[in-house]
Amino acid sequence: MDGLNKKFIYFICAVSAMGGLLFGYDWVVIGGAKIYYEQFFGIVDKSFLVGLATSIALAGCMIGALTAGSAADRYGRKPLMILAAFIFVVSSIGTGAFNGFGAFLAARFVGGIAIGIASGLSPMYIAEAAPASIRGKLVTLNQLTIVIGILAAQIVNWRIAGTHDPSWNTQAGWRWMFWATAFPAALFLILSFVIPESPRYLALKGDYDGAGSVLSKIGGDEYSRSELAAIKASKTSEGEASGGLGTLLARPYRKVLLLGIIVAFFQQWCGTNVIFNYAQEIFQGAGYDVDNTFINIVITGIANLIFTFVALFTVEKLGRRTLMLLGAGGLAGIYLILGACYFFKVSGIFMVILCVAAIACYAMTLGPITWVLISEIFPNRVRAVAVATATFFLWIGSFTLTLSFPLLNKALGTSGTFWIYTAICCAAFFFLRRSLPETKGKSLEQLENELTGE
């Protein structure tokens, strides 16, 4: 990193990655709160409403992700981050405040919009600002903050649930689980005003002076001149300004768009996220009571954090393709065994070990590397709308996965459900081995030439 301004680079990337922290917290807090708000709203035995309450935020994610691309191209990456932070503050307060189930669903939906915006925008901003040599590591930083947000939600849920009686938790405890989001959201809102606009967005809009100024702060004048020259050359070969969905669907971009969509969709339908969102059902199905279930949830969160650090230190060494293949193959094997254990009614610590193994495998591979790939494989001209499109399909995957789990679990049992995830992981392994190129160490403009053939 000689010549690079490490403090500035890590500061702007860390602020952007706070969107990931809020995304992780708001996404997973539902898993610990659901046992109490389901009693409060009287939906315990209503499978569809249980699934709807858990997945409604994911419907908001789809809307947020779908609109973020065009809005980020029109208004910039920075204003969208500010908007997402503001929505996080408002929705977290509203979710805990409402007494009606409909209003609760509406607040969760609005919060999902913020998740959808931040989920694609944060890694995209980091990828556009980070030097190629450390881009994968810095985009993985976004996944690290997601994981920290997940663990924070699990710890907050555990402490609130464990220090109060069930009746208080049913009336008020679950509210505080959601309200806790407002504090980091307010900090994110303040710091979003401080960071600069993405240099590649500025260059895309013709503000080369502004882009050069940011790039100079990142790596000095020579770095700025070199990066600007590559950006200008890329822009000249592509044509004017940014492209919309019509441009994205044109022949040069179709193949890379399809690759991004499949990678994004698979990250959800690999199945690991049901362990977070339906931890209560999964661990109680393995023979654990409510108190031990919360402890096990925190254990999975700690494993998630530890193995995300593994990804942080291997993404630039092993490469994106190797880690994605390791994730798909590893999860297929773990789910095969996990499904067999549920089928033969195995219970106890071995089931926790298998769940932790699945989360560890996901945390060092598919979880972070998917965001790295989505943020870097698309050309400058269509990056915002392409990232938004891929993220939209990621949230379609998340929504359908989360909504379908209670129904699949009821119809096929937990064993049959995990065997379905096994088959999906196997299919993805062979697709990725055939279609996914290696992207480590290459500039965004170099990747553009390789992946679109231009």
N, C-alpha and C positions, 0 to 999 in steps of 0.2 A: 504493500500500500504506500510505497514511496511517493511523495509529492501530493498525496491526497490529504484533505482536511478531515481527519478521522472524527473529531468532535462534532463538526458540523454535519457530516454524513450520518452519523449515528443518531444525532439529535433529531433531524428532520424525519429520518426513517422510524425512529421510536415514536414520535408524535403521530405519524401516519398510522403506525401499527396499533395505536390505542383504539382505533376503530375495530381491530381484531380482538382486543381485550373485551370490549363491550359486546361484540358479536358473540364471543365465547360464553361470557357470563349470561347474557340475555337468552341465549340459545339453550343453555343447560339448566338454568335455575328452575325451569318448569319441572324437571325430573324429581327434585326434592319437594317442591311446593305442591305437586299434584295430589299427594295423598290427603292433604288438608283442604285444598280448595274444592276438591271433588266432593268431600263431605259437606262443605259449606254451601255449595250450589246444588247438592242432592243429585249428582250424576254418577255415583259410584258404580251402579250396575247397568249403566247405559253405554255400551261399547262404542257406539258411533260418536256420542257426545264427548266421551273420554278421548277418543282419537282426534276429534275436532279441536278440543281445547289444547291438546298437545301440539297439533300441527297448524293451527290457524296463523301463527306467527310466520310459518314457512310460506304460507300463501302470500303474506305481505312481503316476504323476502323476494318472491318471484316478481312482484310489482316493482319493488325497489331496484332489483337487478336489471329489469327490463328497461326502466326509464333512466337509469344512471348513465348508460352509454351516451345517448344523444345529449343529455343534460351536461355531462362532463365535457363533451366536445363543444357545446355551445357556450357554457359559462365557466368552464375550467374545472380542474381537479380540486383545488383548494375550496371554492365555495360549496361544492358538494359535500366535502368533509365537514364543513361548518354546519350545513343543513342536517347531516346525519347525526352529529353530536347533539344538536338542539332537539331533534326528534327523540333520541335516546332519553334525554332528560324528561321530556313531557310524558312519553309513553310509560316510563318506569314509575313515575308518580301516579299516573292514571290507573295503571294495572292494579296496583295495591289499594287504590282508593275506592274503586267501584264495588257496589253491593249486588248489582244485577249481572247475571251470566252473560247477557248480550253485550253490555257495556264492557265487561271483562274481555270478551272475545274481540271487541273493537279495539281496545287498547293494545292487546297482544298483536293484532293485525298491524296496527300503526307502528309498533315497535319492530315488527318484522320488516317493514319498509326500510327502516334505518339499518337493520342487519344486511338487507339486500344491497343497499347502497355501499355500505362500508366494506362488505365482503369482497367485492370486486375492485373497489376504488383504492383501498389501502395497498394491496400488493401491486396494483398497476402504478400508483404513484412511486412506490419504492423502486420498481423495475425501471421506470423512466428516469429516476434520479441517480440510481446506484451505478458505479463503475462495473464493467463486465466481469472483472476478476473476482468480485465479491457479491455479485448480484444475487446468486442463488442463496448465499448465506443470509443476506439482508432480507430477501423475500421470505425466507424461512423464519426470520425474526418475527414476521407478522403471524406466522403459525404459532410461534412460541407465546406471543401475547394472547392468542386465541386460547391456547392451552392453560395459560395462567388465569385467564378469565373463567375457564371451565372449572379449574381447581378452586378458585375463589368462590364460585357459586356453590360448589360441593361443600366447602368448609363452612360457608355462611349458613347453608341449609342444615348442615349437621349440628352446628352450635345452637342455632335457634331452636331446632327440633329437640335437641338434647337437654336444653336448660329450662324448658317450660313444659307444662302438662299438656296432653293432647287437646283438651277443650280450648285452651288459650291459643294453641297453634291453629286450630280449626277456625277460630274467629279472627285472630290477628297475626299469628306467626308467619303465615304464608305471605301476608302483605309486606312485612319487613324484608322477606327474601327478595321481593321485586323492588322495593324502595331502595335497597342498597346500591342498585345500578346507578342511581342519580348522582352519586358522589364522583366516581371516575368519569361519568359522562360530562359533568360540569367542568372538570379539569381538561378533558379533551376539547370541549367547546372553546375554552380560553386559549389553549395552546395552538388550536387550528388557525387562529388569527395571526400567529407569530411566524409560522413556516412559510417559505416562498412557494410560488406556483411551480408546477412541474416544468423543467427546462424544455423537455420535448414538446409539451403542449404549447409553450410560448413560441418555440420555433415553428411548430405546425401552423400557428396563427400569424406567422411572419414577424414576430417580435424577436429578432435575432439579438438585439442589444440586451433585452431582458433575459433571454436564454443564456447568452454568453456570460452575463453577470452571475447567474446562479451556478453555471458550470465552473466559472473561475473560483467561486467560493468552495466548490467541491474538490477541484483538483489543480487549480492554478491556471495561468493564462495559456500555457502550451496545451494542457489537457482540454481547455475550453475550445481552442482553435481546432484541434483534431476532432473533437466530438461534433462541433458545429459543421465542419466540412462533411463528415459522414452523414449527418442529418440532412443537410442541404442536397447532397447527392441522391439520397434516398427519396427525398421529396420531389426532386426533379424527375426521377425515373418513374415515380408513381403518378405524377400529375398534381393538380392544385388541391390544396387544403385537405380536409379530412373527408372520408367517405362514409356514407350511411349504410343502411341495411342492404339497399340495392347494390351498392359497390361490393359489399361483403359477400354477396351471393354470386358475384361474377366469377368466371372460370378460374382466374389465378388464385383465388382465395378459398374456393369451395373445399378443397382437400384438407387444408389446415384448419378450416372452421369445423369440419366434421370430426377431425382428430380432437380438437379442443372440447367439443360437445361430449364426445364419448368418454374422454378422460374425466371431465367434470361430473357427468352423470354416474359413472362408475364409482367415483370417490364416495358417493352416498349409498348406492345400491350394493357396495361391498358388504354393507350390513353393520359395521361396527358402531355406528351412531345410535342404534337402538339400545345398546348397552348403557349409553348415557341417558337417553330420553325415557327408557322403560326399565331403569335399573331396579326399581321396586319389584316389578313383576319377575324379572330375570333372577334376582337373588332370592326372592321368596320362593320361587319355583325350585331353587336349589336348596331349600330347607332353612333359610335364615329368617329371623323375626325382624321387626321394623328397626329396632335399635342397631342390630348388627348389619342390617342392610345399609344404613347411612354410613357406618364405618367402612364397609366394603366399597361404597361409592367413592369415599375419600381416597381409599387405597388405589382405586383405578385412576383417579385424578393425578395422584402422585406419580404413578407409572407413566401416565400420559405426558407429564411434564419432563420426567427424566429422559424418556426416549425421544422426545422432541429435540433435546440437546444433542442426542446422537445424530439426528438428521442435520442439525446445525453444523456439525463438524465433519459430516460425510458427504453432503450434497455436492461440494466442489471437488471431492476426491473420487468417490465412486461414480458420481454422475446421476442424472435424473432417470435415465432409462433403466439402469441396474436396480435402483431403489424401487421404481414402480413395479418391475418384474418380481423383485423380492417380496414386495407387499402383497401382490395378487396371489402368488404361489403360497406364501406363508399363511395368509388368511384362509385359503382354501383348505389347507391341512388342519388348521386349528378348528375351523367350523365343522369339519367332518367329524373330528373327535368330540367336539362339544355337543353336536347333534346326537351322536351315539350315546353320550353320557345322559342326556335328557331322556332319550328313548328307554334306556335301562334304569332310569330313576336314580342315578348316582347323585349324591348330595355331599355338602361339606366343603372343606378347604380346597379340594382338587378342582371344583367348579370355579372357585374364585381365581385360582391359578390360571385356568384356561381363559377366563374373561380378561385377566390382566395381560396374559400373553397376546390375546387378540388386540387389545388396546396398544400394547407396546409395539407390536408389528405395524399397526396402522400409524402410530405416532411418529415412527422413524421413516415411514415410506409414503403411503398414499395421502395421509393427512396434509403434510406440508408440501410435498413435491407436486401435487396437483396444482396448488396455488402458484408455485414457481413456474410450472409449464404454461398455465393460463396467462400469466403476466408477461411471458417472454416470447411465445411462439408467433404472435400476430404482428403483421407489419404496422409501422407507425401510422399510416394513413387511416387504417381501420381498427387500430388497437382498442379504442374506447368502446366502440359498438361491438367489436368481437368479444372482448372480455365480458361485456354486459350480457351478450348472448350466451356465452359459455356458462357464465354464472347463473343466468336464468335457468338453464337446463340443470345445473347443479341443484338449484333449489326446487325444481320440479322433482328431481330425484329424491331430495330430502323430504319434500312434502308427501310424495306417494309412499316412500319408505315408512315414514312416521305414521301416516294415516292407516297404512295397510297392516302394520305389525299386530295390533290387537285382533284384527280380523283373521289374519293368517295364523296367529297363535291359537285362536279359538278353534279354527277349522282343522289345522294340521298338527297342532301341538308345537311346543318350542323346538322339538327335535326336527320336525319337518320344515319349520321355518328356517332354521340354521342350515339345513341341507340345501334349501333353495339358494341361500347366500353362497354356499360352497360351489354350486354349479355356475353361478354368475362369476365368481372369482376365477374359476378355471377358464371360462370363455374369455374373460378379460385378459388373462395371462397370455393366451395365444394371439389375441388381437394386438396387444402391446408389443409382443416380441416381433411381430411382422411389420407393424406400422409406425412405431414410435422411434424417432431419431434421437441421438444424443445432442444436447444443447449447451452443455457446460462450457464456460470459457469463451463463448462467442458473443460478439456485440449484437445488439438488437437488429442493426442494419445487416450484419452478416447472416443472421438467422433468416431474415426476410428474404434475402437472395436465395438461400438454400431451400427454404420451405415453399416458396411460391414460384421458383424457377425463373425469377426475373434478374 
